[in-house]
Amino acid sequence: MRLRSSPRKYVRYSASVQTDNGAGEGTLFDLSATGCRMQSNAVLTPGSYLALHFEVPQTESPLAVEVSVVRWHKDNQFGIEFLRYAEGVREQVSDLIEGGEASAIPNQPAQAELALSTVAA
């Protein structure tokens, strides 16, 4: 089994993706410095490259990952690896993972969050 290369933090951020084939909206979960899990209606397949923007309550504008690649796909969820951040964004993502408020989309029962984190681990 392959161990994770960086710690993950359960988050729930509104996100958008842009690919050569179009755009889509979704929710970003399980954020790390090197990637995330995302749920979306966008058509993404492993190996697809995309630009990713996600809303974080502590920031004035969305955070941008200029180049990412889809590593896995199951149902409407995707594993995304970050390849190139916009300037200064990697540090902001690291700060989010190390502390601070994580949830941006309310009304998620704590038990459901725990269950989702447990399943994804």
C-alpha positions as CSV (number, residue, x, y, z in Angstrom):
1,M,0.0,0.0,0.0
2,R,1.3,3.5,-0.9
3,L,1.5,6.0,2.0
4,R,0.3,9.5,1.6
5,S,3.1,12.0,0.9
6,S,1.4,14.9,2.7
7,P,-1.3,15.3,5.4
8,R,-4.9,15.9,4.4
9,K,-7.6,18.0,6.0
10,Y,-11.3,17.5,5.6
11,V,-12.7,20.6,4.0
12,R,-15.8,21.4,2.1
13,Y,-15.2,24.2,-0.4
14,S,-17.1,25.3,-3.5
15,A,-14.9,24.8,-6.5
16,S,-14.8,25.2,-10.3
17,V,-12.7,23.4,-12.9
18,Q,-11.7,24.4,-16.4
19,T,-10.5,21.9,-19.0
20,D,-9.9,21.9,-22.7
21,N,-13.4,20.4,-23.1
22,G,-15.3,22.9,-20.9
23,A,-16.0,23.9,-17.4
24,G,-17.7,22.4,-14.3
25,E,-18.7,23.1,-10.7
26,G,-18.3,21.0,-7.7
27,T,-17.2,20.6,-4.1
28,L,-13.6,20.1,-3.0
29,F,-12.8,17.7,0.0
30,D,-9.8,16.2,1.6
31,L,-7.3,19.0,0.9
32,S,-3.5,18.4,1.0
33,A,-0.6,20.4,-0.3
34,T,-0.3,18.0,-3.2
35,G,-4.0,17.4,-4.1
36,C,-7.6,16.9,-3.1
37,R,-10.7,14.8,-3.6
38,M,-13.5,16.6,-5.6
39,Q,-17.1,15.8,-6.3
40,S,-18.4,17.3,-9.5
41,N,-20.8,16.8,-12.5
42,A,-17.9,17.7,-14.8
43,V,-16.7,15.0,-17.2
44,L,-13.2,14.2,-16.0
45,T,-11.1,11.1,-16.7
46,P,-7.8,10.0,-15.2
47,G,-5.0,11.8,-17.0
48,S,-7.1,14.9,-17.8
49,Y,-5.5,18.2,-17.1
50,L,-7.5,21.1,-15.6
51,A,-7.3,24.4,-13.9
52,L,-9.0,24.5,-10.4
53,H,-10.3,27.4,-8.4
54,F,-11.9,27.0,-5.0
55,E,-13.5,29.4,-2.5
56,V,-12.1,29.7,0.9
57,P,-13.9,31.8,3.5
58,Q,-10.6,33.3,4.9
59,T,-9.6,34.7,1.4
60,E,-11.0,37.6,-0.6
61,S,-10.7,35.7,-3.9
62,P,-10.7,32.1,-5.0
63,L,-7.4,30.1,-4.7
64,A,-6.1,28.9,-8.0
65,V,-4.2,25.8,-9.0
66,E,-3.2,26.6,-12.5
67,V,-2.4,23.0,-13.6
68,S,-3.8,19.8,-12.0
69,V,-4.2,16.3,-13.2
70,V,-7.0,13.8,-12.5
71,R,-5.5,10.6,-10.9
72,W,-8.6,8.6,-10.3
73,H,-12.3,8.7,-10.9
74,K,-15.2,6.8,-9.2
75,D,-18.8,7.8,-9.7
76,N,-18.9,11.6,-9.6
77,Q,-15.7,11.9,-7.4
78,F,-12.2,12.5,-8.5
79,G,-8.7,12.4,-7.1
80,I,-6.8,15.5,-8.2
81,E,-3.0,16.1,-8.0
82,F,-1.8,19.7,-7.9
83,L,1.0,20.3,-10.4
84,R,1.4,24.1,-10.5
85,Y,-0.1,26.7,-8.2
86,A,-0.8,30.4,-8.9
87,E,1.8,32.6,-7.1
88,G,1.5,32.4,-3.3
89,V,-1.3,29.8,-3.3
90,R,0.8,26.8,-2.1
91,E,1.6,28.7,1.1
92,Q,-2.1,29.5,1.6
93,V,-3.0,25.9,1.1
94,S,-0.4,24.8,3.6
95,D,-1.7,27.3,6.1
96,L,-5.3,25.9,5.7
97,I,-4.1,22.4,6.3
98,E,-2.1,23.3,9.4
99,G,-5.0,25.1,11.1
100,G,-7.9,27.5,10.8
101,E,-11.5,27.0,9.8
102,A,-12.0,24.4,7.1
103,S,-15.7,24.2,6.3
104,A,-17.2,26.7,3.8
105,I,-20.5,25.0,3.0
106,P,-22.7,24.7,6.2
107,N,-25.5,22.3,7.1
108,Q,-23.4,19.1,7.1
109,P,-24.1,17.1,10.2
110,A,-20.9,16.3,12.2
111,Q,-21.7,12.5,12.0
112,A,-21.8,12.7,8.2
113,E,-18.5,14.5,8.1
114,L,-16.9,11.9,10.3
115,A,-18.3,9.1,8.2
116,L,-17.1,10.7,4.9
117,S,-13.6,11.2,6.4
118,T,-13.5,7.6,7.6
119,V,-14.5,6.2,4.3
120,A,-12.1,8.4,2.3
121,A,-9.1,7.5,4.6
